[in-house]
Amino acid sequence: MHTLLTFLGAIPYDKTQYYFDGTPEQASVPTPYVQEAILRHLALKGKRIERVIVFTTENAQENNYERCIRSFDKNSGIPEYDKQEPGLQERLERLKRENIIDDYKRVLISDGNTEREIFEIFSVLYEQVAALPEGSAIALDLTYGFRSLPMLCMLLLHYARTLHHLRVSHIFYGNYEVGRQEKQAKIQELKKSGASEEEMEKANTQPPRAPVLELSAFVELQEWTIAAHTFVRSGDASLLVERMNEEERATGEALRTFTDQILTCRGSALATQSNVESIREKIRALQGKSNLGAPLKPILERVERKLEPFANRTARNGFAAVEWCIEHNLIQQGFTLLEETCKSYVIEQIYGIERLQEANLRECAKLALNRVPEGKWKPEQEEYAKKITEYLKREYPNAFRAYRRLTGEKGLRNDINHAGYMASPKSPQELKEALKGVYVEIKEAFQL
């Protein structure tokens, strides 16, 4: 279903010829109500609206829905109605008879003068939107939206898209003021040029031509905002990639692969496979493009800053990933990456990055860091475990204690990886603080 949500005020509206897509030569027939122009325009474009929901206050219902107000009496302030012009209700009925729309209805809202009334309006709007079939398309007309209504509607659209999977097809705003100013400027030019009374009369009675702006880009900007917020808060680039076009997609996919490696604890890939320099180069190349979408530019700058601690082919990336986990509240990933990175870092220092995946070598690094007595070493572990232990005693003597705090029998890793099924498990907040503390301790122990 394709539904138009629109608003109606209580003041007089001048007859206007509205035009779309910057084509004043294709302006609508004169009408006081932009809704009529919008509905006929969409029908011509093959984007027919099935249902129209008109939100009005009590005064707007009387002045512009049921009748067409012409002016207010200067002395009494009483509305004076145009007996020749029908109100919006009759015009919608005519559109229904012409099969341009299927149905319409009016919904009463308050004036929105207080915070309580604003929330009441939101509830009314949401009730109407929530009743639409899931997956429906919504067109929104903000032309006569008064006070806070436009902002309220943008929030509503986000709410509706999130909870009901509704799609926003159009956001319209009829810019009457532009048409009025252009008409006045033309009249002044005619005066200066000495135009005849007939020419002046024609100019004065000619309805203004006003553009109807398409503001759907605001929805896209909102989507970018959500994607950026998700990335900044959680470190997940998935929504960013979904917003990128084909030209930007390669950079986005590289970034998503990188963030997924952190989210899924792929320490080996972070150390040996992630081409962070290539991601940076892709980001810089995108930033240099003149056709780059405005919402993406500041996001890419933020991404580039977040990648600064990482480099190509180094176990140190694991420590940078732990910082990333602390920043984005990825506590279990942080503990796992920290434990494994300690082993990887030691192996890289002694044997080189090519040997990070060797299972026996990793077990020996664990034995050494945990200060397991030599009598418990297997024969095939003795050479490696001894060399690593001696290296740690010489270069990083404080690493033993820091690592044991992480992995000991009552250590932090056991607490979180065994889901707290142990004596005196820590609370979630204690684990968060513990990750920060043990990470600082390990960094100092390894002199990072």
FIKOL-306114 format. One record per residue: x, y, z of N, C-alpha, C in turn; residue in three letters. Coordinates in steps of 0.02 Angstrom, whole numbers, plus 32768, in hexadecimal, padded with zeros to 4 digits. Layout:
// FIKOL-306114
XYZXYZXYZAla;...
//
This chain:
// FIKOL-306114
802A7FC48000800080008000802C803E8000Met;801780717FD9803B80B07FD6800F80E57FF6His;80268102802D7FFD81308055801D81748059Thr;7FF581A98050800D81ED805A7FF78206809ELeu;8026821B80C78018823C81078021828680FCLeu;7FEF82AD810C7FF382F580FF7FD0831C8136Thr;7FDF835D813A7FC38388816E7F9E83C2814EPhe;7F7183DF81757F4A8417815D7F45844A8195Leu;7F53848981837F4E84BE81B47F0B84E281B1Gly;7F05851681DA7EC5853A81DF7EC7857E81BEAla;7EFE8590819E7F0585D3817F7EF385D08136Ile;7EE6860981167ED6860980CF7F1485F680A5Pro;7F0985CF80717F3E85BD80427F2C85DA7FFDTyr;7F5B85FE7FDF7F50861B7F9D7F5085E47F68Asp;7F2A85F07F347F2F85C47EFB7F7585C77EDELys;7F92858D7ED27FD7858A7EBD7FDE85537E88Thr;800C855F7E59801E852B7E29805F850B7E41Gln;805A84CD7E57809484AA7E7280B784827E3BTyr;80FA84817E3E811F84597E0D8154842F7E30Tyr;816883FA7E0E819583C87E2A81D383C27DFEPhe;820983A97E1D824783997DF8826383D57DD3Asp;825884117DED8275844D7DCF8259845E7D8BGly;8219844D7D7D81FC84597D3B81BE84857D41Thr;81C784C77D48818D84F47D50815F84F47D14Pro;817A84E17CD9815084DF7C9D811D84A77CA2Glu;812684797CD180F684427CDA80D0844A7D1CGln;80C284887D2E80A184967D6D8059847C7D6CAla;8040846E7DA87FFC84537DAF7FC884887D9FSer;7F8A84747D9B7F5384A47D977F5184C97DDAVal;7F3A85077DDA7F38852D7E197F0D850A7E4EPro;7F2885067E897F0384E67EC17F1B85047F03Thr;7EEE850D7F337F0485257F757F2884EF7F9DPro;7F2084B17F887F3884797FB17F6E84517F8CTyr;7FAA84507FA97FE2842E7F8A7FD483E37F84Val;7FAB83C77FB07F9C83807FAE7F7F836B7F6AGln;7F5483967F4E7F3683867F0E7F6B83827ED8Glu;7F9A83B17ED97FD083B17EA77FFD83747EAFAla;800C83627EED803783287EFA801782E87EE0Ile;7FD882DF7EF07FB682A07EDD7FAF829A7E92Leu;7FA182D07E707F9C82CD7E277FE182C17E08Arg;801482DF7E25805982D67E0C806E828D7E12His;8062826F7E4D8076822A7E57805081FA7E29Leu;801182097E1E7FEA81DF7DF1800681E17DAAAla;801A821D7D94803782247D51807981FE7D4CLeu;809D81FA7D8380DE81D87D8480D7818C7D8FLys;809A81737D938090812C7D9F809E81177DE7Gly;809A81477E1580A681387E5C806781477E85Lys;8032812D7E6E7FF0813C7E8A7FEB812F7ED5Arg;7FCB815D7EF87FBE81577F3F7F7A81357F4AIle;7F7A80FF7F717F3B80DD7F7F7F1381017FB6Glu;7F3681197FE97F12813480227F3281768039Arg;7F0881A5804B7F1F81E580657F0681ED80ACVal;7F3381FE80DA7F20820C811F7F318256812CIle;7EFD827D813A7F0582C481467EFF82D28191Val;7F3482EF81AE7F33830081F57F21834A81FCPhe;7EED835882237ED6839D822B7EC583AB8274Thr;7ECA83EA82867EAE840182C57E64840F82BAThr;7E40841F82EF7DF8842E82E87DED846B82BBGlu;7E17849E82C47E1084DA829B7E2084CC8252Asn;7E5484A482467E66849382027E30846A81E0Ala;7E10843F82067DD9841781EA7DA2844581CFGln;7D90847781F77D5B84A481E27D7184D381ABGlu;7DAE84EE81B17DC4852381837DDC8509813FAsn;7DFB84CF813E7E1A84BA80FF7E08847480E8Asn;7DED844C81157DDB840881017D93840680E9Tyr;7D66842081117D1F841F80FE7D0D845A80D0Glu;7D30849280DB7D2684CD80B07D6A84EA809DArg;7D67852080767DA6853F80617DA78587807ACys;7DD0859480AD7DD385D780CA7DF486078099Ile;7DD7864380947DF3867680687E1C86A9808FArg;7E0386BC80CA7E2586EE80F37E0486F08138Ser;7E21871881647E02872681A57DEB876E81A7Phe;7DB1877A81C27D9887BE81C87DC987E881F2Asp;7DDC882281D97E10884A81FA7DFB8861823FLys;7DBB886B82497DA48884828A7D92884D82BAAsn;7D6B881D82A27D5387E882CF7D7F87AA82D1Ser;7DA887A1829C7DD2876582987DAA87288283Gly;7D6B873182717D4186F9825D7D5586E28217Ile;7D5C86A0820B7D6E868881C87D39869A8194Pro;7D5186AC81597D2686B8811F7D37868380EBGlu;7D04866080D27D10862680A77D028636805ETyr;7D27861480337D1F861B7FEB7CE985EA7FD4Asp;7CB186067FBE7C7985DB7FAC7C8485B87F68Lys;7CB685D17F427CC385B47F007CF6857B7F03Gln;7D1E857C7F377D54854B7F3B7D4385157F6FGlu;7D4684D67F5D7D3884A17F8E7D7484967FBDPro;7D66847B7FF77D9B846980257DBF842A800FGly;7DF1841580367E1983DB80237DEF839C8020Leu;7DC08395804D7D978358804E7D75834C800AGln;7D5683807FF07D3283787FB07D64836A7F78Glu;7D9F83887F7C7DD1837C7F487DEA83347F4AArg;7DF383197F867E0782D37F8C7DD082A47F72Leu;7D9282B77F7F7D5B828F7F657D5C828E7F19Glu;7D6B82C87EFC7D7082CC7EB37DA982A07E99Arg;7DE282A17EBB7E1A82777EA77E09822C7EACLeu;7DE1821C7EDE7DCA81D77EE67D9E81C37EABLys;7D7181EF7E977D4681E07E5E7D6E81D87E1EArg;7DA581FD7E197DCF81F97DDD7DFF81BE7DE1Glu;7DFB81977E177E25815B7E217E6E816D7E29Asn;7E7B81A97E417EC181BE7E507ED581A57E95Ile;7EA481A07EC27EB081807F047E77814F7F11Ile;7E8381227F407E4E80F27F527E24810A7F8CAsp;7E45812B7FBC7E21813D7FF97E468175801DAsp;7E248195804B7E4281CA80737E1E81CD80B6Tyr;7E3F81EB80E77E1D81F781267E408231814ALys;7E1B824F81777E368285819F7E40826C81E7Arg;7E77828182057E87826D824A7E9482AC8272Val;7E7282B382AA7E7782EF82D37EB682ED82FFLeu;7EDA832583017F14832C832E7F0D836D8355Ile;7F318372838C7F3083AF83B47F5B83E58394Ser;7F5C842083B27F82845883967FCD845183A1Asp;7FE2842883D28029841E83DE804A84588400Gly;8025847A842D804084B5844F806884A3848EAsn;8062846684A68086845184E280AA840F84D4Thr;80D783FF850180FC83C084F980CD838484FBGlu;809A83888527806A8352852B8044834A84E9Arg;8030838284CC800C837F848C803983648454Glu;80798375845680A7835C842280AB83108425Ile;80AF82F5846280B282AC8468806F828C8456Phe;803982B084637FF78297844D7FF482938401Glu;800F82C583E0801082C483968039828A837DIle;8073827F839D809D8247838880778205838FPhe;805381FD83C6802E81BF83D17FF881B6839BSer;7FD681EC83897FA381E883557FC281D58313Val;7FF981F78301801C81E882C28033819F82C1Leu;8051818A82F7806C814682F98034811282F4Tyr;7FFC812083147FC480F183117FAE80E782C9Glu;7FAD811C82A27F988116825C7FCD80F18233Gln;800B81008240804180DF821A80468095822CVal;803F8085826C804480408283800D80148266Ala;7FD5803382537F9D800D82387FA87FFB81EEAla;7FDA801881CF7FE88008818880067FC38182Leu;7FF97FA0814B80177F5E814180637F628141Pro;80847F32816080CD7F31816280E97F31811AGlu;811C7F5A8110813A7F5F80CE811A7F9480A2Gly;80E87FB880BC80C67FED809580F680268087Ser;80E5804D8054810B8089804380E680C6805DAla;810C80F7807680EF81348090810B816F806AIle;80DF819C805480F381DD803B80DD82108070Ala;81078240807D80F9827180B280FA82B78095Leu;80C682DC80A480C28322808E80C7834F80CCAsp;80FC837880CE810983A3810880F683EB80FCLeu;80D883FA80C380CD844080AF80AA846980E4Thr;8074844E8101804D84748132805A845C8179Tyr;80908438818280A1842181C580B7845C81F0Gly;809484678227809F84A2825080CC8492828CPhe;80F184C382A1811D84BF82DC814C848382D9Arg;814184548307816F841B830E815D83E082E3Ser;812783E682BB811083AB82968143838E8266Leu;816983B6823F819A8397821381CE836D8238Pro;81E78387827082188360829781F8832182B3Met;81BA832982CB819682F082E7818D82BA82B1Leu;817F82D08275817482A0823E81B4827A822CCys;81EC829C822D822B827A821D823A82458252Met;822B825482918234822182C5820481E782BALeu;81C781F982A7819581C5829B81AA81968263Leu;81C581B2822D81DA818981F582108158820ALeu;8240816F823282748142824A8256810B8276His;8229811E82A0820680EF82CC81E180BB82A3Tyr;81BD80D38270819480A6824781BF8077821DAla;81F6809182028222806681DA824280308205Arg;82528042824282738012826E82437FDC8287Thr;82077FF1829C81DA7FC282BC81AB7F9F828CLeu;819C7FBE8254816A7FA2822781837F9781E0His;81C37FA381D581E17F97819381BC7FBC815BHis;81A87FF9816B81878023813881BC8048810FLeu;81AB805580D181DA807680A381C380BD8095Arg;81F180EC809781E08132808881ED813F803FVal;81B8814D801981BF81587FD181CF81A17FC1Ser;81AF81CF7FE581B882167FD781AF823F8016His;81D18277801A81C382AA804C81BD82EC8025Ile;818183098026817483457FFD816E83838029Phe;818683BB800C817B83FC802C816D842F7FF5Tyr;812F84497FF4811D847B7FC3813484C07FDAGly;816584DC7FB68184851A7FCC815F85567FAEAsn;812585637FCB80FA859A7FB3811E85DD7FB6Tyr;814785E77FE8816786287FF28193863B7FB7Glu;81B586097F9A81DE86177F5F81B386307F25Val;817B860E7F1B814D86247EE68132866A7EF1Gly;812086797F30810686BB7F40813986F27F33Arg;817886E57F4981AD87167F3F81BC87217EF5Gln;81BC86EB7ECE81C886F27E868190871A7E65Glu;8153870E7E7B811B87347E5F8122877E7E70Lys;8132878E7EAE813B87D47EC2817487F67E9DGln;81AA87D17E9381E387ED7E6D81CF87FD7E25Ala;81A787D17E08819087DC7DC3816388197DBFLys;813788227DF1810B885C7DF38133889C7DF8Ile;8167889C7E21819188D77E2981B688E87DE8Gln;81CD88B57DC581EE88C07D8581BE88E07D53Glu;817F88C87D52814E88E47D248140892D7D35Leu;813E893C7D75813389827D8A816B89AF7D70Lys;81A989987D7A81E289BF7D6481E489C97D19Lys;81CC89977CF581CE899B7CAC819389C27C8ESer;816689DB7CBA812D8A017CA280F889D77C81Gly;80EB899C7C9B80BA896F7C7E8074898D7C81Ala;804989777C54800489907C517FDC89757C8BSer;7FA089957C977F74897D7CCC7F5E89357CBFGlu;7F5389267C817F3E88E27C6F7F7488AF7C81Glu;7FB388C17C717FEB88947C817FF3888C7CCDGlu;7FEA88C47CF27FF188C17D3A7FB988977D59Met;7F7C889F7D3D7F4388787D567F4F882E7D4CGlu;7F69881D7D127F7687D77D037FAB87BA7D31Lys;7FDF87E17D3D801587CA7D6A7FFD87C17DB1Ala;7FD187EF7DC87FB887EB7E0C7F8887B07E17Asn;7F6287A07DE47F3287697DEB7F4F87257DD9Thr;7F8A87247DBA7FAA86E57DA87FC186C07DE7Gln;7FAC86827DF17FC2865C7E2C800F86547E2CPro;802E86567E658076864A7E68808686027E55Pro;80C285F87E3B80DA85B57E2D810F85A37E62Arg;8102856E7E86812D855C7EBE814885157EB6Ala;8188850B7EC681A584C87EC18190849B7EFBPro;8186845C7EEC817C842A7F2181BF84057F27Val;81DD840D7F60821F83EF7F6B821883A67F81Leu;8245837C7F69824883367F7C828083307FB0Glu;826D83207FEE829C831F802682AC82D9803ELeu;82A582A8801282B38263802782FC8259803BSer;832782878024836D82828038837682868084Ala;834582A580A6834882A880EF83458262810DPhe;831E823780EE831981F28106835D81CF80FDVal;837C81DA80C383BD81BC80B683F081D680E9Glu;83ED821780F7841B82338128840F8214816DLeu;83D18208817D83C281E881BD83DE81A181BFGln;83DA817E818683F6813A81828442813C818CGlu;8462816E816D84AA8176817784BA818481C0Trp;849081AC81DF849B81BD82268498817E8251Thr;846681548243845E8116826A849B80E8825EIle;84AF80E3821E84E880B9820D852880D18230Ala;85328114822F856D8130824F856B8125829AAla;8530812E82B8852881248300853780DB8312His;851E80AD82EA852A806682F78574805682F4Thr;8596807282C185DD806482BA8604808282F5Phe;85F580C08306861A80E2833C860E80C0837FVal;85D080AA838C85C0808C83CC85D3804383D1Arg;85C9801C839B85D37FD4839F860E7FBA8378Ser;862A7FE4834B86617FCE8322864C7FA282E8Gly;860B7F9D82DB85F07F7382A585E57F9E8267Asp;86067F8C822F86027FB581F285CB7F9E81C2Ala;85A37F6C81D585727F4F81A785427F83818BSer;85257FAD81B584F57FDF819D851580128170Leu;85548023817E857880528151857E8034810BLeu;85907FF5810885997FD580C785577FD380A0Val;85217FC780C484DF7FC480A384CC80078083Glu;84E5803E809F84D48080808585018094804AArg;85398072804085698086800C855180717FC7Met;856480997F95855480877F50858A80587F35Asn;858280447EF785B080127EDA85F8802A7EDAGlu;860380697ECB864780847EC9866880837F0DGlu;8640808B7F41865A808D7F85865C80487FA6Glu;863C80177F8786307FD77FA886707FB07FB7Arg;86A37FB47F8C86E17F8F7F9887017FA57FD9Ala;87017FE77FE4871D8001802386F27FEA805EThr;86B17FEC805586857FD7808B868D7F8D809DGly;86937F63806A869A7F1B807786DC7F0D809BGlu;87117F30808887517F2780AA874C7F3B80F3Ala;87287F7280FF871F7F89814486F37F59816BLeu;86BE7F3F814B86927F10816D86B87ED0817FArg;86E27EB78151870A7E7B816087367E87819DThr;87547EC3819F87807ED481D6875A7ED58219Phe;87217EF8821A86FB7EFC825986DD7EB9826DThr;86CB7E91823B86B17E4E824A86E77E22826AAsp;87267E2D8256875C7E07827487627E1682BEGln;87557E5382D187577E65831987197E48833CIle;86DF7E50831D86A17E38833B86A27DED8347Leu;86C57DC9831A86C77D7F8320870A7D648339Thr;87327D90835687717D7B837687A07D588344Cys;87A77D71830987D57D5482D8881A7D7382E1Arg;883A7D648319887B7D81832988B07D7182F5Gly;88AF7D3382DC88E07D2082AA88D97D4A826BSer;889C7D54825488917D7C821988A67DC48224Ala;88977DDF826088AB7E24826F88F67E2D826DLeu;891A7DF9828489627DFE828789847DF18244Ala;89697DC3821D898E7DAD81E1896C7DBC819EThr;892A7DC9819F89077DD0815F88EA7E158153Gln;88D77E38818688B67E7A817D88E77EAB815CSer;88D17EC6812488F97EF7810088DF7F3C8112Asn;88F27F53814C88D97F93816588F07FCD8139Val;892D7FC9812089467FFF80F5891C800480B5Glu;89067FCB809B88DC7FCB806088997FEC806ESer;887D7FDE80AA883E7FFE80BD8847804980C1Ile;887E805E80E0888B80A680E5889180C680A0Arg;88B480A5807388BC80C0802F887880C5800CGlu;884E80938016880B80967FF787E380D08014Lys;87E980DA805587C58112807687DD8154805BIle;881F815C8055883A819C803C882681A77FF4Arg;882481717FCD880F81787F8787C7818F7F82Ala;879D81727FAD875781877FAD874F81CF7FC3Leu;877681E37FF687718228800E8784825A7FD9Gln;87AE82457FAA87C582727F75879482797F3BGly;875F82517F3B872F82547F0486FE828E7F0ELys;86F482B47ED986C882EE7EDC867F82DB7EE2Ser;866E829F7ECB8627828A7ECD861682627F0BAsn;864282617F3D8634823D7F7B85FA825D7F9FLeu;85CB82357FB68591824E7FD985A682738019Gly;858682AC8025859782D6805E859382B180A1Ala;8561828580AD855E826480EE8598823480FAPro;85B8821B80C485EC81E980CC862F820880DFLeu;863B824780CC867D826580D7869282668121Lys;866A8282814E867F828281948684823C81B2Pro;865B820E8198865E81C981B286A081A981A0Ile;86B781B3816286F78197814C873181B58175Leu;872C81F481858760821381AF876381F281F3Glu;872881E3820E872581C1824F8741817A824BArg;87308157821587498113820B879581138207Val;87B0814281E187F8814581D9881B814F821CGlu;87FF81798246881D81858288881A814582B3Arg;87E2812082AC87DB80E382D5880B80AC82BFLys;882380B082818851807D8268889B808E8277Leu;88A880C8829288ED80DE829D891780AD82C7Glu;88FB808D82FB8925806083248938801F8300Pro;891A801082C789257FD082A589597FD8826DPhe;897B7FA0825F89AC7F9F822989A87F5C8205Ala;89CF7F5481D089D07F1481AB89FD7EE281CEAsn;89E77EA481D18A107E6B81E78A367E778227Arg;8A127E7B825D8A327E80829F8A017E6782D4Thr;8A1C7E43830589F37E2A833C89DA7E648367Ala;89F97E9E836289E37ED88389899B7EEC8377Arg;89857ED7833C893F7EE7832B890F7EC9835DAsn;89237E92837C88F77E7483AF88ED7EA283E9Gly;89227EC583FF891B7EF4843688F07F2F8421Phe;88F97F4783E488CF7F7E83CB88867F6783C8Ala;887B7F2783B788377F0C83B488187F0983FAAla;88417EFC842D88287EFC847288107F428485Val;88367F74847288207FB9847F87DE7FC7845BGlu;87D97FAE841E879B7FB683F887617F95841ETrp;876E7F598439873A7F35845F87257F5B849ECys;87557F7784C087467F9E84FC871B7FDB84EAIle;872D7FFD84B387088038849E86C180278489Glu;86B77FEB846B86767FDA845086517FA6847AHis;86687F9C84B786437F7284E786407F2984D1Asn;86747F1284AF86787ECC849986A47EA784CCLeu;86877E98850486AE7E82853E86CB7E3C8534Ile;86A27E0C852086BB7DC8851786F07DC584E0Gln;86E27DE884A887147DEA847287557E08848CGln;874F7E3C84B6878C7E5C84D187B67E2C84FAGly;87967E05852787BC7DD5854F87DE7DA08524Phe;87B87D8584F487D37D5084C9880E7D6A849FThr;88057DA48480883B7DBF845788787DD08482Leu;886D7DE984BE88A57DFB84E988CE7DBD84FBLeu;88AD7D87850E88D17D4A852088FA7D3084E4Glu;88DA7D2C84AA88FC7D0F847089327D3D8455Glu;89287D7E845C89597DAD844189997DAC846BThr;89937DA084AC89CF7D9A84D589FC7D6284BACys;89DE7D2984AA8A057CF2848E8A217D04844ALys;89F87D2284208A0D7D3483DD8A477D6583DESer;8A427D96840B8A767DCA840E8ABA7DAC8420Tyr;8AB97D7F84528AF87D6084668B157D35842EVal;8AEA7D0F840D8B017CE483D58B1E7D0F839DIle;8AFC7D45838E8B157D7183588B597D8E836AGlu;8B637DA083A98BA27DBE83BE8BDC7D8C83B7Gln;8BCE7D4D83C48C047D1B83C58C0B7CF68382Ile;8BD27CE283658BD47CB5832B8BBA7CD582EATyr;8B9C7D0F82EF8B827D2F82B38B377D2382A9Gly;8B187D4E82848ACF7D4C827C8AB77D0F8255Ile;8AE47CF2822C8AD07CB982028ABD7C7C822CGlu;8AD17C7B826C8AC67C3E82948A8E7C4782C8Arg;8A657C7A82C08A317C8682F289FD7C4E82F6Leu;89F47C2A82C089BF7BF782BE89D47BB382D9Gln;8A137BAA82E78A2C7B6882FD8A107B578342Glu;89EB7B21834689C87B0F838389F87B0183BDAla;8A2D7ADB83AF8A5D7ACA83E48A7F7B0883FFAsn;8A907B3683D18AB27B7483E68A837B9F8411Leu;8A457BA183FF8A157BC884268A0A7BA9846BArg;8A097B67846E8A027B4684AF8A3F7B5384DBGlu;8A797B5584BC8AB67B6384E28AB77BAA84FCCys;8A9F7BD984D38A9A7C1E84EA8A6B7C238526Ala;8A367BFD85248A067BFC855C8A267BDF859BLys;8A4B7BA885928A6D7B8A85CB8A9D7BBC85EBLeu;8AC37BDF85C18AF47C0E85DA8AD37C4885FEAla;8AA17C6585E08A7F7C9F85FE8A5D7C8D863FLeu;8A457C4F86448A237C3986818A537C1D86B5Asn;8A947C1F86A58AC87C0586D38AB87BBD86E8Arg;8AA57B9386B98A9B7B4B86C68AE07B2B86D3Val;8AE77B0687098B297AE987198B437ABC86E1Pro;8B857ABA86D88BA47A9286A28B917A4986A7Glu;8B867A2F86E38B7579E986EB8B3379D686C9Gly;8B0A7A0686BA8ACA79F9869A8ACC7A03864ELys;8B087A1486358B0E7A1E85EC8B1579DB85C9Trp;8AF879D5858F8B02799A85668B4579A08543Lys;8B617967852E8BA47969850F8BA6799984D2Pro;8B72799884A98B7379C2846D8B687A0C847DGlu;8B5A7A1B84BC8B4F7A6084D08B8C7A7F84F1Gln;8BBA7A5685068BF07A6F85318C1A7AA68510Glu;8C2E7A9A84D38C5B7ACB84B18C397B0F84ACGlu;8BFB7B0F84908BD87B4F84858BC57B7084C8Tyr;8BAA7B4984F78B937B6585358BCC7B84855DAla;8C067B63855A8C407B7D857E8C587BBE8560Lys;8C5C7BBF851E8C747BFC84FC8C457C378508Lys;8C047C2A85058BD47C6085108BD67C798558Ile;8BDC7C4985878BE07C5D85CE8C1C7C8985DBThr;8C567C7585C18C937C9C85CB8C8C7CE285ABGlu;8C6D7CE385708C647D23854E8C387D518578Tyr;8C017D3685938BD47D5F85BB8BF67D7785FBLeu;8C1C7D4D861C8C3F7D6186598C6E7D9B864ALys;8C8E7D9886108CBF7DCB85FF8C9F7E0C85E6Arg;8C6B7E0785BC8C4F7E42859B8C107E5D85BDGlu;8BE57E2F85D48BA47E4585EF8B957E208630Tyr;8BBA7E2B86648BB17E0486A28B6C7E0E86C3Pro;8B4C7E4586B68B0B7E5186D58AD17E3186AEAsn;8AE17E1486758AAB7DF7864C8A8C7DBA866DAla;8AB47D9586958A9A7D5886B48A5E7D6786E1Phe;8A677D97870D8A327DA7873D89F37DC2871AArg;89FE7DEE86E989C57E0B86C5899E7DD6869FAla;89C27DA8868089A17D738659897B7D438687Tyr;89997D3486C189787D0786F089377D25870BArg;89367D66871288F87D86872888C17D7B86F4Arg;88D57D7786B688A57D6D8681888F7D25867ALeu;88BF7CF5868388B17CB0867188B47C7E86ABThr;88C57C9486E588CC7C65871D888B7C40872CGly;888E7C11875B88557BE6876A88177C0F877CGlu;88227C4587A087EA7C7287B187EF7CB38789Lys;880E7CAF8750881B7CEA872787DE7D048703Gly;87E77D3C86E387B17D5F86C187977D388685Leu;87C57D18866087B07CF4862587807CBC8636Arg;87907C96866B87647C5F8680871F7C798695Asn;87207CB186B786E17CCE86CF86B27CDD8694Asp;86CC7CFE866186A07D13862A86947CDA85F9Ile;86C67CB085EB86BC7C7B85B986937C4185D4Asn;868E7C3B861586637C08863386227C25864CHis;86117C60863285D07C80863D85C07C8A8687Ala;85F47C9386B085E97CA186F685D87C658721Gly;85DD7C28870385CF7BEB8729860D7BD88752Tyr;86187BFE878786527BF387B286447C1687F4Met;866E7C08882486657C28886686747C72885FAla;864A7C9B887C86527CE4887E865F7D038839Ser;86317CF9880A863A7D1887C886347D6487CDPro;86557D8787A086537DCF879F86137DE8877DLys;85FF7E23878F85C57E42876F85D97E5C872ASer;85A97E6A86FE85BB7E8686BC85E67EC486C1Pro;85D47EF286EE85FB7F3086F486427F21870DGln;86487EF1873B868B7EDF875486B57EC2871CGlu;86977E9A86EF86BD7E7E86B786D37EB58687Leu;86A87EE6867B86BB7F1D864F86F77F43866BLys;86F37F5286AC872B7F7686CB87697F4B86CFGlu;875F7F0A86D987997EDC86DE87BD7ED8869BAla;87987ED8866387B97ED6862287E47F138617Leu;87CA7F4D862987F27F8A862388317F85864ELys;88297F6D868C88627F6B86B988977F3986A4Gly;88837EFC869188B57ECA867E88D67EDC863CVal;88B17EFE861088CF7F1485D189077F4685DETyr;88F97F76860A892D7FA7861B89697F85863AVal;895D7F54866689937F30868789BD7F098654Glu;899D7EE9862589C17EC385F289E87EF185C3Ile;89CA7F2985B189ED7F5885868A2D7F7085A9Lys;8A287F8085E88A637F96860E8A977F5E8613Glu;8A7F7F21861D8AAD7EE886258AD47EDD85E4Ala;8AB37EE585AB8AD47EDC856A8AF27F1D854FPhe;8AEF7F5285798B0E7F9185668AF37FAD8524Gln;8AB27FA9851B8A937FC084DD8A7F800984E2Leu;
//
